[in-house]
Amino acid sequence: MAKYIGSAANFASAAPTVTNNIFTTDANFVFTQGSAAAQWVVDHNLAKKCSVTVVDSAGTVIIGQVTYNSDNRVTLDFEAAFSGKAFFN
């Protein structure tokens, strides 16, 4: 059974943290974009090209363009500005 590392309903949480998956020891990262923006630049420091899932402040999954600038930085581009979270694995 998967263990969730964040909840889309909890957007007032503290700074994002890197967590380890209890089954694979693979690191995860949750980024919170507090102000609406159409482009998010995220330094996740996981040393890999991560899979990314983005949700808006209502918890709806949003599809955008993912650009891997390096193994530690990603640029996410969207058609409209919004706030939300990005889950990196």
C-alpha positions in Angstrom: 0.0 0.0 0.0 1.3 3.4 -0.9 2.0 6.1 1.7 1.0 9.6 0.7 3.5 12.3 1.5 1.1 15.2 1.3 -2.5 16.2 1.2 -3.9 18.6 -1.4 -6.3 19.9 1.3 -3.4 21.2 3.4 -1.9 24.2 1.6 -1.1 26.2 4.8 1.7 23.8 5.7 5.3 24.8 6.6 8.2 24.8 4.2 8.5 21.7 1.9 10.6 18.8 3.0 12.3 15.9 1.4 11.0 12.6 2.6 12.0 9.0 1.9 9.6 6.4 0.6 9.4 3.7 3.3 9.3 0.9 0.8 12.1 1.9 -1.6 14.1 4.5 0.3 13.6 6.7 -2.8 13.4 10.4 -1.9 10.3 12.6 -2.6 9.8 16.4 -2.5 6.7 18.5 -2.2 6.8 22.1 -3.5 4.2 24.7 -2.5 3.5 27.6 -4.9 1.8 30.1 -2.6 1.1 32.9 -5.1 -0.5 32.4 -8.5 2.0 32.0 -11.4 2.0 30.5 -14.8 5.7 29.4 -14.5 7.2 27.6 -11.5 10.9 27.1 -11.2 11.6 24.4 -8.6 14.9 23.3 -7.0 14.1 19.9 -5.6 17.7 18.7 -5.0 16.8 15.0 -5.5 19.7 14.5 -8.0 17.5 12.9 -10.6 14.9 13.6 -13.3 11.7 13.2 -11.2 8.2 12.4 -12.2 6.0 15.4 -11.3 2.3 15.7 -10.4 0.8 19.1 -10.0 -2.4 20.0 -8.2 -4.1 23.4 -7.8 -5.3 24.8 -4.5 -8.6 22.9 -5.0 -6.8 19.6 -5.4 -7.4 19.3 -9.1 -4.5 17.7 -11.1 -3.1 20.2 -13.6 -1.3 19.3 -16.8 1.6 21.5 -17.9 5.0 21.4 -19.6 7.9 20.0 -17.6 11.4 21.1 -18.5 14.3 19.4 -16.8 16.9 22.2 -16.4 19.2 19.8 -14.5 18.9 16.8 -12.2 18.0 19.2 -9.4 16.0 21.9 -11.1 12.7 21.8 -13.0 10.7 24.5 -14.8 6.9 24.0 -14.9 4.9 26.0 -17.4 1.1 26.3 -17.5 -1.5 28.0 -19.7 -2.8 30.1 -16.8 -1.5 31.3 -13.4 -2.6 29.4 -10.3 -1.2 28.4 -6.9 -0.9 24.8 -5.7 1.6 22.0 -5.1 4.0 20.0 -7.1 4.9 16.4 -5.9 8.3 15.1 -7.1 9.2 11.5 -7.0 
